[in-house]
């Protein structure tokens, strides 16, 4: 081998550096050791104890940094463990490059131990692109292609399977390429949309996760203030794309057709920014899709555009579209602003502890710049009412509905945002999907406060069973989970709260801790307003 010849491993590390990768998230195995040999000092290896945790951490890190994250998994089994959070990353539109080890090429014909059959098919359809390169020397270029694909709008994960003996083979450096991924809207369509907004008497804006993902919250605020439109959060939005204390913020649209129609019934124009039209979780009749109310959508996702039930769509990256709309709209309007959202009454302090009271106290006590990572589905309406989020970069949750994302994501976000307090708000059922991620937070001394809303069961299923009139379904109750013992066993400080008198003191301690701390709060299990479609009615 000449002095100028690179190994596949060296060339691949060069690709990672060219895309700004400073951390690799992984759980190692024998098929990855060739890549991990003599690990370089300039790229940190972040160990997760289970592959779903690894992908969740990388997802949070990528979303918080705005850069693609790199994940290294162990063979087909490791990829299988990770698929739940890979599905979430796909729905979150998170740019990830995921690699998994494959057995040595010389063994593949004999279907060896740890063999991945049809490796590039395994993660589909929840990756944008997938490859097992035909030759070892093609691996660096395939990894580069995965990065370039993951970062194109709509963003998402890409996958490369790498045989274990490829890493030491000779190759050449992959060319460094850049793709300008932003694209502008059709100017004529923007003019028509601006005219429709000007003509409307009661326009409603619906903002989705892509507004925050694209860094457009300030521009969105400017459009809303110029037009005096009511602003709603789209159903199941995974980011906070408008400051929730702002007088124009109207509330959260439910993922139930009748409730969404009720919320938007007085609007004579609906404009959806960076979200589907619409995301529903249950069946029903949505009158605003049938009563000829004009609907417009701006999205960077052609599939999302084509699948919209009604309306006209402008396909563009959000920043360019919102800027174009701002430059087309007049500077002022005579329209009266909508009525401000009513202030929620202060919940009472009592035992058993009401979830709403916990959320109101957590909101009052946590730092103003805290970042909330949430996965407590049965308490989400109460959180939306009593825990207003300030907007850009301050809130993350899962867009998929598959549990096990937010606890590891909070670890990745903490790595991306040193000096910021991360508040991971999870249900007891949710926490058990990726509880191992607490170990990574403890090992690194991350400023994460884990708040477990412990209602001793799957609260969302309790609510569903009532709505669907399903009597006595099994598998809903979760008694005898010791979160304090689990956290301490993973190296994390923890306390349990069963009396409302102890709540403030314990939360203050956890929010000020130098490293991670878990607070297990036993809340009233009879309280759930999961399908309260419009909390302010």
matplotlib code that plots the C-alpha trace (Angstrom):
import matplotlib.pyplot as plt

x = [0.0, 1.5, 1.8, -1.0, -3.4, -6.2, -8.1, -11.9, -12.0, -9.7, -11.6, -14.9, -13.7, -12.7, -16.2, -17.6, -15.2, -16.3, -19.9, -19.1, -19.5, -18.0, -19.8, -20.6, -23.5, -23.2, -23.4, -20.5, -20.2, -17.8, -18.8, -18.0, -14.6, -12.7, -14.3, -13.7, -10.0, -7.7, -10.5, -9.5, -9.4, -11.3, -14.6, -16.3, -17.9, -21.2, -22.1, -25.7, -26.7, -29.3, -29.7, -33.0, -31.4, -28.5, -30.8, -32.9, -29.8, -28.6, -32.0, -32.1, -28.5, -29.2, -32.4, -30.7, -27.6, -29.3, -26.5, -26.7, -25.8, -23.9, -25.0, -23.1, -25.1, -24.3, -25.5, -29.0, -30.0, -28.8, -30.7, -33.7, -33.5, -33.2, -36.1, -38.7, -36.7, -35.6, -39.3, -39.6, -36.5, -38.2, -41.4, -39.4, -37.6, -34.3, -31.1, -29.3, -26.7, -27.1, -24.5, -24.7, -22.1, -22.5, -20.5, -17.3, -17.9, -16.1, -18.8, -21.9, -22.7, -22.9, -25.3, -23.1, -23.8, -24.7, -25.5, -27.9, -30.1, -31.0, -29.4, -30.3, -34.0, -34.3, -34.8, -37.1, -39.4, -38.3, -35.1, -34.8, -32.0, -30.3, -27.2, -24.8, -22.0, -21.0, -17.3, -15.4, -13.8, -17.3, -18.1, -16.8, -18.7, -21.8, -21.6, -21.1, -24.2, -26.1, -25.2, -26.2, -29.5, -30.3, -29.9, -32.1, -35.6, -37.7, -34.8, -34.6, -32.4, -30.3, -28.7, -25.4, -24.6, -20.8, -19.2, -16.8, -13.7, -14.2, -12.7, -9.0, -9.3, -7.6, -9.6, -9.4, -10.9, -14.5, -14.9, -16.2, -19.4, -22.1, -25.7, -27.7, -30.8, -33.0, -35.6, -37.9, -41.7, -43.6, -43.9, -47.3, -48.6, -47.3, -49.1, -52.4, -51.9, -51.1, -54.3, -56.3, -54.9, -55.7, -59.3, -60.0, -61.9, -60.8, -57.7, -56.2, -52.6, -51.7, -48.0, -46.2, -42.8, -41.1, -41.3, -39.0, -36.9, -36.2, -35.4, -38.4, -40.2, -39.3, -40.4, -43.6, -44.2, -43.7, -46.3, -48.8, -48.4, -48.6, -51.8, -53.3, -54.2, -55.0, -52.2, -52.8, -50.3, -50.9, -52.1, -49.3, -46.7, -43.3, -41.8, -42.9, -43.2, -44.9, -44.5, -47.4, -47.8, -48.2, -51.7, -52.2, -51.6, -55.0, -54.1, -53.5, -55.5, -56.5, -55.9, -59.6, -61.6, -64.6, -62.5, -60.3, -63.4, -64.8, -61.6, -61.4, -65.2, -65.1, -62.2, -62.8, -59.2, -56.8, -53.1, -50.9, -47.2, -44.9, -47.4, -49.8, -53.4, -54.2, -52.7, -55.6, -55.4, -59.1, -61.9, -64.6, -66.2, -64.1, -66.4, -63.7, -62.5, -66.0, -67.5, -65.3, -63.3, -60.2, -57.1, -53.5, -50.4, -46.7, -44.5, -41.0, -42.4, -44.0, -45.6, -47.2, -48.4, -49.9, -51.6, -53.4, -57.1, -58.0, -56.6, -53.7, -50.1, -46.9, -43.8, -40.8, -38.4, -40.1, -37.6, -37.8, -41.6, -42.2, -39.8, -41.5, -44.9, -43.6, -42.3, -45.6, -48.0, -48.9, -47.2, -50.5, -54.0, -57.3, -58.3, -59.1, -56.9, -58.6, -59.5, -56.6, -56.6, -58.1, -55.7, -56.0, -57.2, -54.6, -55.0, -55.4, -52.7, -54.1, -53.5, -53.5, -51.5, -53.3, -51.1, -52.1, -50.7, -47.4, -47.1, -48.0, -45.3, -42.7, -43.4, -43.0, -39.8, -37.8, -35.3, -36.6, -34.3, -35.0, -35.6, -38.5, -38.4, -41.8, -43.3, -46.3, -49.2, -52.0, -50.9, -50.2, -53.4, -52.7, -49.1, -50.3, -52.6, -50.3, -46.8, -46.6, -43.5, -41.6, -41.0, -37.8, -35.6, -37.4, -39.5, -39.1, -41.3, -41.9, -43.9, -44.4, -46.5, -44.0, -42.8, -39.2, -37.9, -37.9, -35.8, -32.7, -33.4, -33.1, -29.6, -28.7, -30.1, -28.2, -24.9, -25.8, -26.8, -24.3, -25.1, -28.9, -31.2, -33.0, -36.4, -37.4, -41.1, -42.2, -44.9, -44.1, -45.0, -42.9, -39.9, -39.6, -39.0, -35.5, -34.7, -31.0, -30.4, -30.2, -26.9, -25.4, -26.6, -25.1, -21.8, -21.5, -22.9, -25.5, -27.9, -31.1, -34.0, -36.1, -39.6, -41.7, -45.5, -46.3, -50.0, -49.2, -50.2, -50.7, -52.9, -53.5, -54.9, -57.1, -58.5, -58.8, -60.6, -63.2, -63.7, -63.9, -66.1, -63.6, -64.3, -61.5, -58.7, -55.6, -52.1, -52.9, -51.8, -48.1, -47.8, -44.7, -42.2, -39.4, -38.0, -35.8, -34.2, -33.8, -32.3, -29.9, -28.9, -27.9, -25.9, -28.4, -29.7, -33.5, -36.4, -40.0, -42.8, -46.2, -47.2, -48.0, -46.2, -42.9, -43.3, -41.7, -38.7, -37.9, -38.3, -36.1, -33.4, -33.6, -33.6, -30.5, -28.5, -25.1, -25.7, -28.9, -31.6, -34.9, -38.1, -40.8, -44.1, -47.0, -50.0, -53.8, -54.4, -58.0, -57.2, -56.7, -58.0, -56.2, -59.0, -60.0, -60.1, -60.1, -59.0, -60.2, -63.8]
y = [0.0, 3.3, 6.2, 8.0, 5.1, 5.4, 2.7, 2.6, 3.5, 6.6, 7.8, 7.4, 9.4, 12.1, 12.1, 12.5, 15.4, 17.1, 17.1, 18.6, 15.4, 15.8, 12.9, 9.4, 7.7, 4.0, 0.6, -1.5, -5.1, -7.4, -6.3, -2.7, -3.2, -2.5, 1.0, 1.7, 0.6, 3.4, 5.9, 9.5, 12.2, 14.8, 12.7, 11.8, 8.3, 8.5, 5.1, 4.1, 0.9, -0.1, 0.7, 2.5, 4.8, 5.4, 6.5, 8.6, 10.4, 11.1, 12.4, 14.9, 15.9, 16.5, 18.4, 20.7, 21.4, 21.5, 19.3, 15.6, 13.1, 9.8, 6.5, 3.2, 0.1, -3.6, -5.8, -6.7, -7.3, -3.8, -2.3, -4.2, -2.9, 0.6, 0.5, 2.1, 5.2, 5.1, 5.3, 8.3, 10.0, 9.5, 11.1, 13.8, 14.5, 14.3, 14.1, 11.0, 8.7, 5.3, 2.5, -1.1, -3.8, -6.7, -9.9, -10.3, -10.5, -13.8, -15.4, -13.8, -16.7, -19.1, -17.0, -16.7, -15.8, -12.1, -12.1, -9.4, -10.8, -8.1, -5.6, -2.5, -3.5, -4.0, -0.3, 0.6, 2.4, 4.5, 5.7, 8.1, 6.0, 2.7, 0.9, -2.0, -1.0, -3.6, -3.0, -2.1, 0.9, 2.3, 2.6, 6.2, 7.5, 5.7, 7.3, 10.7, 10.1, 9.2, 12.6, 14.5, 12.6, 13.0, 16.8, 17.4, 18.5, 16.9, 15.7, 12.3, 9.3, 7.3, 3.9, 2.2, -1.5, -2.1, -5.6, -6.0, -6.6, -3.5, -1.1, -2.1, -2.3, 0.4, 3.2, 6.8, 9.8, 10.6, 14.0, 16.7, 18.0, 20.4, 20.6, 23.9, 22.4, 25.5, 26.2, 29.1, 29.1, 29.9, 33.7, 33.8, 31.3, 33.6, 36.5, 34.6, 33.5, 37.0, 38.2, 35.5, 36.6, 40.2, 39.4, 37.2, 38.6, 35.8, 34.0, 31.2, 30.1, 26.6, 26.2, 22.8, 21.5, 22.5, 26.1, 25.6, 23.0, 25.5, 28.3, 30.4, 31.2, 34.9, 35.2, 33.4, 35.8, 38.7, 37.3, 36.8, 40.2, 41.9, 40.1, 39.8, 36.2, 33.6, 31.1, 27.5, 24.7, 21.8, 18.5, 16.4, 19.0, 17.8, 21.3, 24.7, 27.0, 30.0, 31.6, 30.2, 33.3, 35.6, 37.1, 35.8, 32.2, 30.5, 27.1, 23.5, 21.7, 18.2, 15.2, 14.5, 15.7, 17.0, 18.9, 20.4, 21.6, 23.1, 25.0, 26.4, 26.9, 30.7, 31.0, 32.0, 31.1, 28.5, 28.6, 25.7, 26.3, 23.3, 20.7, 18.2, 19.0, 17.5, 14.8, 12.8, 10.1, 9.0, 8.8, 11.4, 14.1, 17.3, 20.0, 22.4, 19.9, 19.8, 23.3, 24.9, 27.0, 28.0, 26.1, 26.8, 24.8, 25.7, 22.6, 21.4, 17.9, 16.9, 13.8, 15.8, 18.2, 15.5, 13.8, 16.9, 16.4, 19.8, 23.1, 24.6, 24.0, 25.9, 23.7, 25.5, 25.4, 27.4, 30.2, 31.2, 30.9, 32.9, 35.6, 35.8, 36.1, 38.8, 40.8, 40.5, 41.3, 45.0, 46.4, 47.0, 45.7, 47.1, 43.7, 43.4, 40.9, 37.8, 37.6, 36.4, 32.8, 32.7, 32.2, 28.8, 28.9, 27.9, 24.2, 23.3, 21.7, 18.5, 14.8, 12.7, 15.2, 16.5, 16.4, 19.9, 21.1, 19.4, 21.0, 24.4, 24.2, 22.8, 25.7, 28.3, 26.8, 25.8, 28.3, 30.6, 29.2, 25.5, 23.1, 20.7, 17.2, 15.6, 12.1, 12.1, 11.6, 11.4, 14.7, 16.6, 18.7, 19.7, 20.5, 22.7, 24.6, 25.0, 24.9, 27.4, 27.1, 30.1, 29.0, 28.5, 25.6, 25.2, 22.1, 18.6, 15.5, 12.7, 13.0, 9.2, 8.2, 5.4, 5.6, 5.5, 8.6, 11.5, 10.2, 9.4, 12.5, 14.6, 13.2, 14.1, 17.6, 18.1, 17.2, 19.8, 22.5, 22.6, 25.1, 24.8, 22.9, 20.1, 19.0, 15.6, 15.2, 11.5, 9.2, 6.1, 3.9, 6.0, 6.0, 2.2, 2.0, 3.5, 3.8, 2.9, 6.3, 7.6, 5.9, 8.0, 11.2, 10.1, 9.1, 12.5, 14.6, 16.2, 18.8, 16.8, 16.8, 13.7, 14.2, 11.0, 11.6, 8.3, 7.4, 3.7, 2.7, 3.6, 6.6, 7.2, 3.7, 4.3, 7.3, 5.4, 2.5, 4.9, 6.7, 3.4, 1.8, -1.1, -2.7, -4.1, -4.5, -6.2, -4.7, -1.1, -1.0, -0.8, -1.3, -1.6, 0.3, 1.7, 4.6, 5.8, 2.4, 2.2, 5.6, 5.0, 1.7, 3.6, 6.2, 9.0, 10.7, 10.3, 11.1, 10.1, 12.6, 11.3, 14.3, 17.7, 19.4, 18.0, 18.9, 22.3, 21.5, 18.4, 20.1, 23.0, 20.5, 18.5, 21.7, 22.9, 19.7, 19.7, 16.4, 14.5, 13.9, 12.0, 12.9, 10.2, 12.1, 9.9, 11.7, 11.1, 8.2, 9.1, 12.4, 12.4, 14.8, 13.3, 14.0, 17.3, 18.8, 22.5, 23.0, 26.6, 25.8]
z = [0.0, -1.0, 1.4, -0.4, -0.2, 2.4, 4.1, 3.9, 7.6, 7.2, 4.1, 5.9, 8.9, 6.4, 5.1, 8.7, 9.3, 6.0, 7.2, 10.6, 12.6, 16.0, 17.8, 16.8, 18.6, 18.9, 20.6, 19.4, 18.4, 16.6, 13.1, 14.0, 15.6, 12.4, 12.3, 16.0, 16.0, 17.3, 17.6, 16.7, 19.4, 17.4, 17.1, 20.4, 20.7, 22.6, 24.0, 24.5, 26.2, 23.7, 20.0, 20.3, 22.9, 20.4, 17.6, 20.0, 21.3, 17.8, 16.7, 19.6, 18.9, 15.2, 15.8, 18.4, 16.4, 12.9, 11.6, 10.5, 13.2, 12.6, 14.1, 14.2, 15.1, 15.5, 12.6, 11.8, 15.5, 16.5, 13.6, 14.6, 18.2, 16.7, 14.2, 16.5, 16.9, 13.3, 12.4, 14.7, 13.1, 9.7, 10.9, 12.8, 9.5, 11.3, 9.2, 10.4, 8.7, 10.2, 9.6, 10.7, 10.6, 8.2, 8.3, 6.3, 2.5, 2.3, 4.5, 3.1, 0.7, 3.7, 5.7, 8.8, 12.4, 12.6, 8.9, 7.7, 5.0, 2.3, 4.6, 2.6, 2.5, 6.3, 7.4, 4.4, 4.0, 7.0, 5.5, 2.5, 0.9, 1.7, 0.4, 1.0, -1.4, -4.0, -3.3, -0.2, -1.8, -2.5, 1.3, 1.8, -1.2, -0.1, 3.4, 1.7, -0.5, 2.7, 4.2, 1.1, 0.9, 4.6, 4.4, 1.3, 2.1, 3.4, 5.6, 7.2, 7.9, 5.4, 5.9, 4.9, 5.6, 5.9, 5.8, 8.7, 6.6, 4.4, 6.9, 6.3, 2.5, 0.3, -1.3, -2.3, -0.6, -1.5, -3.2, -0.9, -2.4, -1.3, -2.4, -1.9, -0.4, -0.1, -2.8, -3.5, -4.0, -7.1, -7.0, -8.6, -6.0, -3.2, -4.7, -4.8, -1.2, 0.0, -1.8, 0.0, 3.4, 2.7, 1.6, 4.6, 7.7, 10.1, 8.8, 10.8, 10.6, 11.5, 12.3, 12.2, 13.3, 10.1, 11.0, 14.0, 12.3, 9.6, 12.0, 10.9, 14.2, 14.1, 10.5, 11.3, 14.2, 11.8, 9.3, 12.1, 13.6, 10.3, 9.3, 12.9, 12.2, 14.9, 15.2, 16.0, 16.6, 14.2, 15.5, 17.1, 16.3, 17.5, 17.9, 19.2, 16.2, 17.9, 21.3, 23.3, 25.6, 22.5, 22.3, 18.8, 19.8, 19.8, 21.1, 19.9, 17.3, 18.3, 16.1, 16.2, 13.1, 15.0, 17.6, 14.9, 12.9, 16.1, 16.8, 13.2, 12.6, 12.6, 10.2, 6.6, 5.5, 6.8, 6.0, 7.1, 7.5, 7.6, 8.5, 6.9, 6.2, 8.7, 11.1, 12.6, 15.3, 15.3, 12.7, 12.3, 10.2, 9.7, 8.5, 7.5, 4.9, 3.4, 3.7, 1.1, 3.6, 1.6, 2.7, 1.7, 2.6, 2.5, 2.8, 1.7, 1.3, -2.1, -0.6, 2.2, -0.5, -2.7, 0.3, 1.6, 1.7, 0.3, -0.7, -2.7, -1.8, -2.3, -2.3, -0.9, 2.0, 4.8, 5.2, 1.5, 1.4, 4.6, 3.5, 0.1, 1.8, 4.1, 1.1, -0.7, 2.1, 2.9, 6.0, 7.9, 8.0, 9.3, 10.6, 14.3, 16.1, 17.5, 21.1, 23.3, 24.6, 28.1, 30.9, 32.6, 36.3, 38.8, 39.6, 43.3, 45.5, 46.8, 47.3, 45.2, 43.2, 40.1, 36.9, 36.1, 39.4, 38.8, 35.3, 36.6, 39.3, 36.9, 34.5, 37.3, 38.8, 35.8, 34.2, 31.6, 29.0, 29.8, 27.0, 27.4, 25.9, 26.4, 26.1, 28.5, 26.0, 28.5, 30.2, 27.0, 27.0, 30.6, 29.6, 26.8, 29.1, 32.2, 30.7, 27.9, 25.7, 24.5, 20.9, 18.9, 19.9, 23.3, 22.8, 21.3, 21.2, 18.8, 15.6, 15.2, 18.2, 19.0, 22.6, 23.7, 21.9, 24.3, 27.2, 25.0, 22.9, 26.0, 26.4, 22.8, 23.2, 26.5, 24.6, 21.9, 24.4, 27.2, 29.9, 29.3, 31.6, 29.9, 31.4, 30.2, 31.0, 30.6, 31.6, 33.6, 30.6, 28.2, 30.5, 30.5, 26.7, 26.8, 30.5, 29.8, 28.4, 31.9, 32.3, 29.5, 31.1, 34.4, 32.9, 31.3, 34.2, 31.9, 33.2, 32.6, 35.0, 34.4, 35.6, 35.6, 35.7, 37.4, 37.0, 37.4, 33.9, 30.3, 30.8, 27.1, 26.8, 29.8, 27.9, 24.6, 26.3, 27.7, 24.4, 22.4, 25.1, 25.5, 28.9, 31.1, 28.5, 29.9, 30.0, 31.0, 34.7, 35.6, 39.4, 41.4, 39.1, 41.3, 39.3, 42.1, 42.3, 38.5, 38.3, 41.1, 39.6, 36.5, 38.5, 38.6, 41.7, 42.2, 44.6, 44.8, 45.5, 46.8, 48.9, 47.2, 50.1, 49.0, 45.3, 45.0, 47.2, 45.2, 41.8, 42.9, 43.9, 40.7, 38.5, 40.3, 40.2, 38.7, 36.9, 36.1, 38.6, 38.3, 40.1, 40.3, 40.9, 41.8, 40.2, 40.3, 38.0, 37.4, 35.7, 31.9, 29.3, 26.4, 23.9, 25.3, 21.8, 22.8, 26.5, 26.6, 25.6]

ax = plt.figure().add_subplot(projection="3d")
ax.plot(x, y, z, "-o")
ax.set_aspect("equal")
plt.show()
